[in-house]
Amino acid sequence: MNTSFSYLELKKRILADLGVESLRALKPSAGMRWKLVLLPAAFFATYVSLVTQSEVDVVSVLLHGAALVFLGAGTMLNVFHDLVHGSLIRNAKVRSAISYFSDLMGASHLIWNNRHNRCHHYHTNDAKRDEDLQTSEVFRFSDLHPRRAHHRFQALYAPLGYLTYAFFWFYPADIEKFLRKRVMELDLKGMTLIHSVFFVVFKVLHVLLFVVVPYLKWGVDGIVGYLLVISFIGMIVSSVNNIAHVFSGARYHETRSFPNRDAFIRMQFETSACYLPESEFVNMMMGGVNHQLVHHLFPEVPHAHFPRIYRVVKRYADECGVQVHAFQSLSSALKSHYKELARLGNATTA
């Protein structure tokens, strides 16, 4: 990265372009506020519609299932992810209360906050400290991880592996971190006695609502349906994140701390990519997750502002000779991701 590049200068240009005095002054758009209400409400309404129908045919089940996948993934990306960062609702108590809908859907918001903000965002693509790179050696997401014989096939089995993401997130991963009171090498922050009680209560409620009720109504088919829905939700959520950090040209490292802000920013440029960055529609549909570089630079900013901020970032980076990893289509981002999976599966440990 060119030494003339400065985070403070970049931030100054962004504030000038947006006409505000601080990033905290940037408010969620009306669309973001509508998504906060409509997506979770539509998800639970679809669930209620499905389990209360007296006669359910195959077409109806498939339509309800597809809606639950779309709405579930949309809620995770557009609502709960923004709540974790505080970019959608600034008031901590209100944000925490609403975030328990995430727990009801299966993912502890408090553990997500720890693993996502404290591990992934601060240690992006760190082989030892980025929670998102840890897969119990199912995948090799870093040159610094040991290579096993099965990794040579990971580009082939990745779609099947991604289907298991939500199940392992909701159950083994959440429960293990809850019992250990740790996330990676960090103490689990915020898990007080009352939050511990809520963790257990909402895990039980999730199982009752989405496993027991379908089982009582349809038997084993109900459990199969539940597993299919969370499998495709997990595949969507994991894929949109993984393609933005595991791609051709991405940097993998082991850096416990950074000497200054600019060193941290350099790491974000090297480890995070954007795809379809100019599309306002894609940005709104994906909750800004397609703008991973912008999001990692300014995680507290509501995603409605990402396309405009991206243009400032790109313009300033080009002036300074700094590479911005960006893909102009989803297909090119996916191609780069799977090409990188193949390389990592065959390359030796760095």
C-alpha positions as a printed Julia matrix, in Angstrom:
350×3 Matrix{Float64}:
   0.0     0.0     0.0
   1.31    3.41   -0.95
   2.54    5.38    2.08
   0.51    8.39    0.92
  -2.68    6.51    1.74
  -4.29    7.76    4.95
  -7.41    6.5     6.7
  -8.06    9.98    8.06
  -7.93   11.46    4.56
 -10.25    8.75    3.26
 -12.71    9.4     6.07
 -12.49   13.16    5.45
 -13.37   12.66    1.78
 -16.3    10.41    2.62
 -17.73   12.9     5.1
 -17.38   15.69    2.55
 -19.06   13.61   -0.17
 -21.97   12.68    2.11
 -22.26   16.16    3.59
 -22.07   15.1     7.25
 -19.71   15.92   10.1
 -19.36   12.38   11.45
 -20.14    8.82   10.39
 -22.47    8.52   13.37
 -24.65   11.13   11.68
 -25.47    8.7     8.87
 -28.94    7.31    9.46
 -30.58    4.09    8.25
 -32.71    4.57    5.17
 -36.47    4.13    5.16
 -35.93    0.85    3.33
 -33.71   -0.45    6.12
 -36.35    0.44    8.71
 -39.04   -1.31    6.69
 -36.85   -4.41    6.42
 -36.39   -4.41   10.19
 -40.14   -4.84   10.58
 -41.25   -6.7     7.47
 -38.6    -9.43    7.09
 -38.89  -11.0    10.58
 -42.66  -10.5    10.58
 -43.01  -12.16    7.18
 -40.76  -15.04    8.25
 -42.82  -15.85   11.33
 -46.1   -15.25    9.49
 -45.02  -17.76    6.84
 -44.12  -20.27    9.56
 -47.51  -19.82   11.25
 -49.29  -20.13    7.92
 -47.5   -23.4     7.23
 -48.06  -25.12   10.57
 -51.71  -24.04   10.93
 -52.95  -25.25    7.55
 -55.35  -28.16    7.91
 -54.46  -29.6     4.52
 -51.03  -28.97    3.06
 -50.14  -30.22   -0.41
 -46.69  -30.59   -1.9
 -46.84  -27.33   -3.84
 -47.84  -25.39   -0.74
 -45.03  -26.95    1.31
 -42.46  -26.11   -1.35
 -43.68  -22.53   -1.65
 -43.68  -22.04    2.11
 -40.25  -23.64    2.37
 -38.79  -21.42   -0.34
 -40.3   -18.35    1.35
 -38.83  -19.36    4.71
 -35.39  -19.76    3.14
 -35.56  -16.4     1.36
 -36.99  -14.55    4.36
 -34.73  -16.3     6.86
 -31.54  -15.51    4.93
 -32.8   -12.0     4.25
 -33.49  -11.42    7.93
 -30.04  -12.69    8.93
 -28.26  -10.5     6.37
 -30.41   -7.38    6.46
 -31.59   -7.16   10.06
 -29.61   -9.23   12.57
 -26.25   -8.47   11.01
 -26.94   -4.74   11.19
 -28.19   -5.07   14.77
 -24.94   -6.78   15.77
 -23.04   -3.73   14.51
 -25.4    -1.15   15.94
 -25.85    0.45   12.53
 -29.61   -0.07   12.41
 -30.57    0.9    15.98
 -28.27    2.98   18.15
 -30.05    2.42   21.47
 -28.31   -0.6    23.04
 -31.27   -1.78   25.13
 -33.74   -1.62   22.27
 -31.21   -3.27   19.96
 -30.6    -6.1    22.43
 -34.32   -6.73   22.92
 -35.02   -6.93   19.18
 -31.94   -9.1    18.66
 -33.58  -11.93   20.6
 -35.57  -12.63   17.43
 -32.21  -13.88   16.12
 -32.02  -16.27   19.09
 -35.54  -17.43   18.35
 -34.46  -18.2    14.78
 -31.54  -20.24   16.13
 -28.49  -17.97   16.38
 -27.49  -16.43   19.72
 -27.06  -12.72   19.01
 -24.66  -12.28   21.92
 -22.33  -15.04   20.76
 -22.66  -13.78   17.17
 -21.62  -10.34   18.38
 -18.5   -11.77   20.02
 -17.42  -14.03   17.18
 -18.28  -11.57   14.42
 -17.18   -8.2    15.8
 -14.31   -9.21   18.08
 -12.87  -12.11   16.06
 -13.84  -11.73   12.42
 -13.82   -7.95   12.03
 -10.69   -7.2    14.01
  -8.79  -10.3    12.82
 -10.07  -10.7     9.26
  -8.43  -13.73    7.57
  -6.19  -14.31   10.6
  -5.52  -18.05   10.52
  -5.67  -18.34   14.31
  -8.14  -15.64   15.36
 -10.78  -15.21   12.64
 -13.69  -17.4    13.68
 -14.95  -17.57   10.09
 -11.81  -19.42    8.96
 -12.15  -22.16   11.58
 -13.88  -25.22   10.13
 -12.39  -28.12   12.17
 -10.3   -28.89    9.07
 -13.37  -29.62    6.95
 -12.1   -26.8     4.73
  -8.73  -25.15    4.33
  -9.47  -21.44    4.19
  -5.9   -20.21    4.71
  -2.38  -20.91    3.45
  -1.35  -21.0     7.1
  -3.64  -23.92    7.98
  -2.35  -27.49    7.62
  -3.38  -29.23    4.41
  -5.09  -32.6     4.6
  -5.61  -35.09    1.8
  -9.34  -34.38    1.51
  -8.74  -30.65    0.97
  -7.8   -31.29   -2.64
 -11.5   -31.95   -3.24
 -12.85  -28.99   -1.23
 -13.84  -26.99   -4.29
 -16.11  -29.91   -5.2
 -17.7   -30.57   -1.82
 -17.92  -26.91   -0.7
 -21.62  -26.49   -1.66
 -22.53  -29.53    0.45
 -20.36  -28.26    3.29
 -22.0   -24.85    3.2
 -25.39  -26.55    3.57
 -24.34  -27.64    7.09
 -23.31  -24.13    8.16
 -26.49  -23.07    9.98
 -26.93  -26.39   11.79
 -23.41  -26.29   13.21
 -23.79  -22.58   13.97
 -27.1   -22.94   15.83
 -26.14  -26.04   17.8
 -22.52  -27.24   18.28
 -20.82  -23.84   17.79
 -23.2   -21.77   19.92
 -23.44  -24.37   22.69
 -19.68  -24.99   22.82
 -18.95  -21.28   23.18
 -21.68  -20.89   25.77
 -20.31  -23.73   27.92
 -16.68  -22.64   27.59
 -17.55  -18.94   27.95
 -14.92  -18.29   25.3
 -14.77  -17.43   21.59
 -11.44  -18.43   20.12
  -8.86  -17.04   22.58
 -11.21  -14.37   23.97
 -13.5   -14.48   26.99
 -17.17  -14.45   26.01
 -18.16  -10.85   26.66
 -21.58   -9.96   28.03
 -22.8   -13.45   28.97
 -24.2   -12.52   32.37
 -26.44  -14.81   34.42
 -29.62  -13.37   32.92
 -28.2   -13.64   29.39
 -27.21  -17.23   30.13
 -30.79  -17.98   31.15
 -32.08  -16.3    28.0
 -29.6   -18.31   25.9
 -31.03  -21.58   27.2
 -34.64  -20.42   27.04
 -34.41  -19.27   23.43
 -32.55  -22.41   22.31
 -35.39  -24.46   23.82
 -38.01  -22.2    22.22
 -36.3   -22.55   18.84
 -36.38  -26.34   19.07
 -40.0   -26.34   20.25
 -41.17  -24.04   17.47
 -39.19  -25.34   14.54
 -38.5   -28.98   15.41
 -41.13  -30.26   17.87
 -44.18  -28.53   16.34
 -43.4   -29.69   12.76
 -42.71  -33.19   14.1
 -46.03  -33.33   15.91
 -47.81  -32.2    12.74
 -45.96  -34.21   10.06
 -43.7   -36.66   11.86
 -40.18  -37.19   10.53
 -41.08  -35.21    7.39
 -41.42  -32.12    9.6
 -37.87  -32.52   10.91
 -36.57  -33.1     7.39
 -38.3   -29.91    6.28
 -36.72  -27.97    9.13
 -33.26  -29.28    8.26
 -33.73  -28.39    4.59
 -34.81  -24.83    5.41
 -31.9   -24.09    7.76
 -29.51  -25.83    5.34
 -30.34  -23.46    2.5
 -30.4   -20.44    4.81
 -26.92  -21.44    5.98
 -25.69  -22.0     2.45
 -26.77  -18.49    1.41
 -25.38  -16.75    4.5
 -22.04  -18.59    4.46
 -21.56  -18.25    0.71
 -22.1   -14.49    0.53
 -19.57  -14.03    3.32
 -16.96  -16.56    2.2
 -16.69  -15.31   -1.38
 -15.77  -11.87   -0.02
 -12.8   -13.12    2.05
 -11.57  -16.31    0.42
 -10.81  -15.28   -3.16
  -7.88  -15.21   -5.58
  -5.43  -12.62   -4.31
  -6.71  -12.51   -0.73
  -4.16  -12.23    2.07
  -4.0   -14.71    4.96
  -1.99  -13.82    8.03
  -1.4   -14.2    11.76
  -1.35  -10.73   13.29
  -2.3   -10.43   16.94
  -2.33   -6.62   16.97
  -1.7    -3.63   14.72
   0.71   -0.76   15.45
  -1.71    1.9    14.19
  -5.02    2.48   12.45
  -3.5     2.6     8.97
  -1.91   -0.85    9.44
  -5.32   -2.23   10.36
  -6.87   -0.55    7.31
  -4.16   -2.04    5.07
  -5.15   -5.47    6.3
  -8.81   -4.84    5.44
  -7.96   -3.84    1.86
  -5.95   -7.05    1.48
  -8.51   -9.43    2.97
 -11.95   -8.09    1.98
 -13.62   -7.82   -1.41
 -16.77   -6.27   -2.85
 -18.99   -7.74   -5.55
 -21.56   -5.93   -7.66
 -20.51   -2.79   -5.77
 -22.36   -0.36   -8.03
 -25.75   -2.05   -7.67
 -28.11   -0.3    -5.26
 -30.57   -3.17   -5.65
 -28.08   -5.91   -4.72
 -26.82   -3.82   -1.82
 -30.34   -3.46   -0.45
 -31.25   -7.12   -1.02
 -28.07   -8.41    0.63
 -27.9    -5.94    3.47
 -24.6    -4.54    2.19
 -22.8    -7.86    2.7
 -21.61   -7.61   -0.91
 -19.65   -4.5     0.19
 -17.35   -6.32    2.6
 -14.45   -3.89    2.19
 -16.61   -0.84    2.89
 -18.37   -2.66    5.72
 -15.07   -3.65    7.36
 -13.71   -0.14    7.04
 -16.86    1.43    8.51
 -18.88   -1.28   10.32
 -21.0     1.25   12.2
 -22.35    2.81    9.0
 -25.84    1.75    7.79
 -25.5    -0.32    4.62
 -27.78    1.98    2.59
 -24.77    4.32    2.22
 -22.31    1.66    1.03
 -22.52    2.15   -2.77
 -21.79    5.86   -2.48
 -18.99    5.28    0.04
 -17.53    2.59   -2.19
 -17.14    5.06   -5.03
 -15.18    7.43   -2.77
 -13.02    4.56   -1.47
 -12.32    3.32   -4.98
 -11.47    6.78   -6.28
  -9.09    7.56   -3.42
  -7.51    4.09   -3.53
  -6.84    4.45   -7.26
  -5.15    7.81   -6.62
  -2.86    6.17   -4.08
  -2.17    3.02   -6.12
  -4.04    0.83   -3.65
  -5.75   -2.28   -4.97
  -9.45   -2.66   -4.29
 -10.64   -6.23   -4.75
 -13.96   -5.95   -6.54
 -16.0    -8.25   -8.76
 -18.53   -6.84  -11.18
 -20.74   -9.92  -11.2
 -21.75  -12.63   -8.76
 -20.49  -15.28  -11.15
 -16.99  -13.78  -11.24
 -16.94  -13.62   -7.41
 -18.03  -17.25   -7.16
 -15.49  -18.3    -9.79
 -12.7   -16.57   -7.86
 -13.82  -18.18   -4.59
 -13.88  -21.71   -5.97
 -10.6   -21.17   -7.79
  -9.09  -20.12   -4.46
 -10.58  -23.14   -2.71
  -8.91  -25.35   -5.33
  -5.57  -23.58   -4.87
  -5.7   -23.79   -1.09
  -6.65  -27.45   -1.3
  -3.56  -28.26   -3.33
  -1.0   -25.74   -2.01
   1.41  -26.6     0.79
   1.4   -24.76    4.12
   3.12  -21.38    3.88
